[in-house]
Amino acid sequence: MNEYEIKQLLQKSKNDGFKALFDEYWSYAYTIVYNTLRGLASRSDIEDCTADVLSNVALSYNADHEGSLKAYIGTSAKRRAIDMKRSVSSKKNVPLSDDSSPELPSDVDLEADAERSSISAILLSKIEELGEPDSSIIIQKYFYDRSSAETAKVLGMNPITVRSRLHRALKKLKTVLTDMDITF
């Protein structure tokens, strides 16, 4: 089901639109929430946050709005997850003077983790700079591990077009990253 059809369902029947929204965008919203709350919140909290996001979108999204439903869901998921992160983080503060505070295991390499995180952020921003539909194709392929046929169905494209756009987008991305001295 594509975005337009979901918007139509939301206008006709909130209940049917809500079900379609959940079916189509649960994984997308869950991934955004999970990536923000990873290591801070339980799986149940992450699922609850995702359900809240999709419920709020179903109730508050103006289907007449010309903007992308997927973008609206992504922004809502990120904001809700950040709010939850702040809430959870404020509850887990441990005083620095407490001798019983946990120490990091010696096998944790903070510098390498920080570098990987920074490279991931750069990579994601460069993928987004490729524009649509190239950025969505790359994200569907490498973040959601979807085939060209599945990606084509999600984006409403031909699978052959998806493969050729993916190939060209990866070449562009490689050039940009090579210019920044980032190699994989």
C-alpha positions in Angstrom: 0.0 0.0 0.0 1.4 3.4 -0.9 1.4 6.7 0.9 -1.5 8.1 -1.1 -3.7 5.1 -0.4 -3.0 5.4 3.3 -3.8 9.1 3.3 -7.1 8.2 1.6 -7.9 5.6 4.2 -7.1 8.0 7.0 -9.7 10.4 5.6 -12.4 7.7 5.0 -11.9 5.6 8.1 -9.6 6.4 10.9 -9.6 2.7 12.0 -8.7 1.3 8.6 -6.2 4.0 8.0 -4.6 3.4 11.4 -4.2 -0.4 10.6 -2.7 0.4 7.2 -0.3 3.0 8.7 0.8 0.4 11.3 1.3 -2.3 8.8 3.3 -0.1 6.4 5.4 2.1 8.7 5.9 0.1 11.9 9.4 -1.1 10.9 10.4 2.4 9.7 9.3 4.1 12.9 10.6 1.3 15.1 14.1 1.6 13.5 14.3 5.3 14.2 13.1 4.9 17.8 15.4 2.0 18.4 18.5 3.8 17.0 17.8 6.7 19.3 17.0 4.7 22.5 19.4 1.7 22.0 21.0 0.8 25.3 18.9 3.2 27.3 15.4 1.8 27.1 13.9 -1.7 27.2 12.5 -3.3 24.1 9.0 -2.8 25.6 9.6 0.9 26.1 10.9 1.2 22.5 7.8 -0.7 21.2 5.5 1.5 23.3 7.2 4.7 22.0 6.8 3.4 18.4 3.1 2.7 19.0 2.6 6.2 20.4 4.3 7.7 17.4 2.1 5.9 14.9 -1.0 6.5 17.0 -0.3 10.3 17.2 0.4 10.4 13.4 -2.9 8.6 12.7 -4.8 11.1 14.9 -3.0 14.3 14.0 -1.8 14.0 10.4 -3.7 16.2 8.0 -4.2 13.9 5.0 -4.9 16.9 2.8 -1.3 18.1 3.6 0.9 17.9 0.5 4.0 16.8 2.5 5.3 13.3 2.7 3.7 11.0 5.3 6.9 9.1 5.6 8.8 12.2 6.4 6.2 13.2 9.0 6.4 9.8 10.6 10.2 10.0 10.6 10.3 13.4 12.3 7.6 12.4 14.8 9.5 9.2 15.7 12.8 11.0 16.1 11.3 13.8 18.3 9.3 11.3 20.5 12.4 9.1 20.9 14.5 12.1 21.9 12.0 13.1 24.5 11.9 9.6 25.9 15.7 9.5 25.9 15.8 12.7 27.9 13.3 11.3 30.4 15.1 7.9 30.7 18.5 9.6 31.0 17.4 11.9 33.8 16.3 9.0 35.8 19.6 7.1 35.4 21.9 9.8 36.7 24.5 8.4 39.1 26.5 10.8 41.4 30.2 10.9 40.4 31.4 10.7 44.0 29.6 7.3 44.6 32.3 4.6 44.9 29.8 1.9 43.9 29.4 3.4 40.4 30.0 0.9 37.6 33.2 1.0 35.8 33.5 0.4 32.1 34.9 -3.0 31.2 38.5 -2.8 30.0 37.6 -4.3 26.6 35.4 -1.3 25.7 37.2 1.0 23.2 35.5 4.3 23.6 37.7 6.0 21.0 36.8 3.4 18.3 33.1 3.5 19.2 33.1 7.3 19.0 34.9 7.2 15.6 32.4 4.6 14.3 29.5 6.7 15.5 30.9 9.8 13.8 31.5 8.0 10.5 28.0 6.6 10.7 26.6 10.1 11.1 28.6 11.4 8.2 27.6 8.4 6.1 23.9 8.9 6.8 24.1 12.6 6.1 25.8 12.0 2.7 23.2 9.4 1.9 20.4 11.9 2.6 22.2 14.5 0.4 21.8 12.1 -2.6 18.2 13.1 -2.6 15.1 11.0 -3.3 14.6 8.3 -4.4 18.3 7.4 -4.2 18.6 7.9 -0.4 15.5 5.8 0.2 16.8 3.0 -2.1 20.1 2.8 -0.2 18.4 2.9 3.2 15.9 0.2 2.1 18.7 -2.0 0.8 21.3 -1.7 3.5 19.4 -0.6 6.6 16.3 -2.8 6.1 18.0 -5.5 4.1 15.3 -5.4 1.4 15.7 -6.8 -2.1 15.3 -4.7 -5.2 11.8 -6.1 -5.7 10.8 -5.3 -2.1 12.3 -1.8 -2.4 10.5 -1.3 -5.7 7.2 -2.2 -4.1 7.7 0.1 -1.2 8.8 3.0 -3.4 6.4 2.3 -6.2 9.1 1.8 -8.8 10.3 -0.8 -11.2 12.9 -3.3 -9.7 15.2 -2.8 -12.6 15.1 1.0 -12.1 15.8 0.4 -8.4 18.9 -1.7 -9.2 20.3 0.9 -11.7 19.6 3.8 -9.4 21.2 1.9 -6.5 24.3 1.3 -8.6 24.6 4.9 -9.6 23.9 6.2 -6.1 26.6 4.0 -4.6 29.1 5.2 -7.2 28.3 8.9 -6.2 28.5 8.0 -2.5 31.8 6.3 -2.9 33.2 9.3 -4.7 32.0 11.7 -2.0 33.4 9.6 0.8 36.7 9.0 -1.0 37.0 12.8 -1.3 36.6 13.0 2.4 39.2 10.2 2.9 36.7 7.8 4.3 37.0 4.2 3.0 35.3 1.0 4.0 
